């Protein structure tokens, strides 16, 4: 079977699985199942199936170690975050990052401390561009 490249975004379930794989850095189906089952009980075969699909989509790689497949991320978390945010900005905010940020800072759940942290990040970025 030919492997697809990761041109798509992860589904909600796939993202949950991928988050576990990013945290573990690598793991067998049993390792990943153990982590997932701390939140919600899942069947071994269901986890194995989803991991295989994610590998076919290009999000994971696998290697046979002894009698188990060990899965590793094929895409770093930071790269996926960047791709997802660009997609979100493009689809929901007409490609205008400022509109995305405006919506974010208007959120009532954002505390003053969070806003100060954002300001510090922006100041740092702007300072880097001035040099």
C-alpha positions as CSV (number, residue, x, y, z in Angstrom):
1,X,0.0,0.0,0.0
2,X,1.3,3.4,-1.0
3,X,1.8,5.9,1.8
4,X,0.1,9.3,1.5
5,X,1.9,12.5,2.4
6,X,0.6,14.6,5.3
7,X,-1.4,17.2,3.3
8,X,-4.4,17.0,5.6
9,X,-5.1,17.9,9.2
10,X,-5.6,15.4,11.9
11,X,-9.1,14.5,13.0
12,X,-10.0,15.1,16.7
13,X,-9.3,11.4,17.6
14,X,-6.1,11.4,15.6
15,X,-4.9,14.5,17.3
16,X,-5.5,12.9,20.7
17,X,-3.4,9.9,19.6
18,X,-0.7,12.1,18.0
19,X,-0.5,14.2,21.2
20,X,0.3,11.0,23.1
21,X,2.9,9.9,20.5
22,X,4.5,13.4,20.7
23,X,4.7,13.1,24.5
24,X,6.1,9.6,24.4
25,X,8.4,10.3,21.4
26,X,7.8,6.7,20.4
27,X,5.7,3.8,21.5
28,X,4.1,0.5,20.7
29,X,0.3,0.1,20.4
30,X,0.3,-1.1,24.1
31,X,2.3,1.9,25.2
32,X,0.0,4.3,23.4
33,X,-3.1,2.4,24.5
34,X,-2.0,2.6,28.2
35,X,-1.7,6.4,27.9
36,X,-5.0,6.9,26.1
37,X,-6.8,4.6,28.6
38,X,-5.9,7.0,31.5
39,X,-8.5,9.4,29.9
40,X,-11.0,7.0,28.1
41,X,-11.1,3.2,27.8
42,X,-10.2,2.0,24.3
43,X,-9.8,-1.3,22.6
44,X,-6.4,-2.5,21.5
45,X,-7.6,-3.2,18.0
46,X,-9.2,0.3,17.6
47,X,-6.0,1.9,18.7
48,X,-3.9,-0.2,16.3
49,X,-6.3,0.7,13.4
50,X,-6.1,4.4,14.0
51,X,-2.3,4.3,14.3
52,X,-2.1,2.4,11.0
53,X,-4.3,5.0,9.3
54,X,-2.2,7.8,10.7
55,X,0.9,6.1,9.3
56,X,-0.8,5.8,5.9
57,X,-1.6,9.5,6.1
58,X,2.1,10.3,6.8
59,X,1.8,11.5,10.4
60,X,3.5,8.5,11.9
61,X,6.3,6.1,11.0
62,X,6.7,2.6,12.3
63,X,9.4,0.1,12.8
64,X,9.1,-3.5,13.9
65,X,11.0,-4.1,17.2
66,X,10.9,-7.7,18.3
67,X,7.2,-8.6,17.8
68,X,5.7,-5.1,18.1
69,X,5.4,-2.1,15.8
70,X,6.9,1.0,17.4
71,X,5.4,4.2,16.2
72,X,7.2,7.6,16.0
73,X,6.0,11.0,14.9
74,X,6.8,11.7,11.2
75,X,6.0,15.4,11.8
76,X,7.2,17.5,14.7
77,X,4.6,19.0,16.9
78,X,5.7,22.6,16.2
79,X,5.5,22.0,12.5
80,X,1.9,20.6,12.8
81,X,0.9,23.6,15.0
82,X,2.2,26.0,12.4
83,X,0.4,24.2,9.6
84,X,-2.9,24.1,11.7
85,X,-2.7,27.8,12.6
86,X,-2.1,28.7,8.9
87,X,-5.1,26.6,7.9
88,X,-7.3,28.1,10.6
89,X,-6.2,31.6,9.7
90,X,-6.8,31.0,6.1
91,X,-10.2,29.3,6.4
92,X,-11.8,31.3,9.3
93,X,-10.0,34.6,9.2
94,X,-9.5,35.2,5.4
95,X,-5.7,34.7,5.8
96,X,-5.5,37.7,8.2
97,X,-3.5,36.7,11.3
98,X,-4.5,40.0,13.0
99,X,-8.1,39.0,12.9
100,X,-7.2,35.7,14.5
101,X,-5.3,37.5,17.3
102,X,-8.1,40.0,17.7
103,X,-10.6,37.2,18.2
104,X,-8.3,35.5,20.7
105,X,-7.7,38.6,22.8
106,X,-11.4,39.4,22.9
107,X,-12.0,36.0,24.5
108,X,-13.3,36.6,28.1
109,X,-11.3,33.6,29.3
110,X,-8.0,35.2,28.4
111,X,-6.6,36.6,31.7
112,X,-4.5,39.8,32.0
113,X,-1.5,37.6,32.8
114,X,-2.0,35.7,29.5
115,X,-2.3,39.0,27.6
116,X,0.9,40.2,29.2
117,X,2.6,37.0,28.1
118,X,1.4,37.6,24.6
119,X,2.7,41.2,24.7
120,X,6.1,40.0,25.8
121,X,6.2,37.6,22.9
122,X,5.2,40.3,20.4
123,X,7.8,42.7,21.9
124,X,10.5,40.0,21.7
125,X,9.6,39.3,18.0
126,X,9.4,43.0,17.1
127,X,12.7,43.6,18.8
128,X,14.3,40.8,16.8
129,X,13.1,42.3,13.6
130,X,14.6,45.7,14.4
131,X,18.2,44.4,14.7
